[in-house]
Amino acid sequence: MHRPLLAALGAAVLLSVPPVPGGAASSANLFNDVVVARGKGLEVRRGQLDDAFITFKANLAARGQGIAEDKRLQAEAQLLDRLIVSQILVTKATAADKAKAREKVDKVVADIRQNSGSDEGFLRQLRSLGMTAQQFTNRALEQGIAEEILGREIRTKISIPPERIKEFYETNDAAFRVPELARASHILILTRDPNTRMDLSEDQKKAKREKAEKVLARAKKGEDFAKLAEETSEDPAVKQNKGELQFVRSKDPARGLVSELETAAFALRPGEVGNLLVTEYGFHVLKLHELTPEKKKPLTEVSDKIREFLLDRETEKQLPDYFEKLKKENNVEILDSRLAEALAQSRKEAAKP
């Protein structure tokens, strides 16, 4: 799914949209739930909008954000707009749209479950948003269907000529530059307890220095550095990486794993073993393998990504007019005057240059 499109649709909003029983009376009618918007084959009730706003606030809270009470009306108006649009889009879905969306959503949900670490972690995240797993899947499917429709009706009709891709490449030079890289390996002799993270005694540090100096001498004599690292390094990651690290030339001296290592790596010549280096972690023996100069990625390597970006951006530009067209075709009316005024004001603000 295209992230910019999801942003334009209001991804969090669509995920918070309550399911709409097509043409059927909602149980909320039992409580005289008023209709705030209606159109051809659709209606949105106050209860649905309230539910959407509650979940919208939960989404914000999960990201450490909030919304002031004086901004509620404007937020509700925008939520209402998305509720209307999402209902209309779902009615335009073909069987193929639904099948493609289902395939993508199943993968997305599986990935989120995996990244959550466990099913309980996944469910805990959803509970923080006020949703069940089934509700989440339903909302994601609705969103996926909307993506397919927008792709078919807008995105596929946009053409990005090669000249625009080249122009973007040339005018956004920094975006395609790869900084200078240093591929190096290090051996770490710790001067702090790996369990308590407390510094060792001075006598222990002295013994560690003697060990590090012996390792340095062996490295300078040309022993296989990877084998030497596996044998002597006290870095917990040595079993996985055999001591190998990669550094990016940075203008920020504080950036990186350990800035002293980064500085030392770029000061060496390929194949050279540096002098013993001391950091807060201990003694380091560092060898530089390769320096890769800064370069710009060739256009042939990035042209597809540029085309996708430009397609997304152009689609976003067309969405507001497309949504207005859908609402007119479906005779949508906002029945709550305060919401109608707030939505009109939002459109004016969005139209400002």
Secondary structure, 3 states (H helix, E strand, C coil): CCHHHHHHHCHHHHHHCCCCCCCCCCHHHHHCCCEEEEECCEEEEHHHHHHHHHHHHHHHHHCCCCCCHHHHHHHHHHHHHHHHHHHHHHHCCCHHHHHHHHHHHHHHHHHHHHHCCCHHHHHHHHHHCCCCHHHHHHHHHHHHHHHHHHHHHCHHHCCCCHHHHHHHHHHCHHHHEECCEEEEEEEEEECECCCCCCECCHHHHHHHHHHHHHHHHHHHCCCCHHHHHHHHCCCCCHHHHCCEEEEECCCCCCCCCCHHHHHHHHHCCCCCECCCEECCCEEEEEEEEEEECCEECCHHHHHHHHHHHHHHHHHHHHHHHHHHHHHHHCCCEECCHHHHHHHHHHHHHHHCC
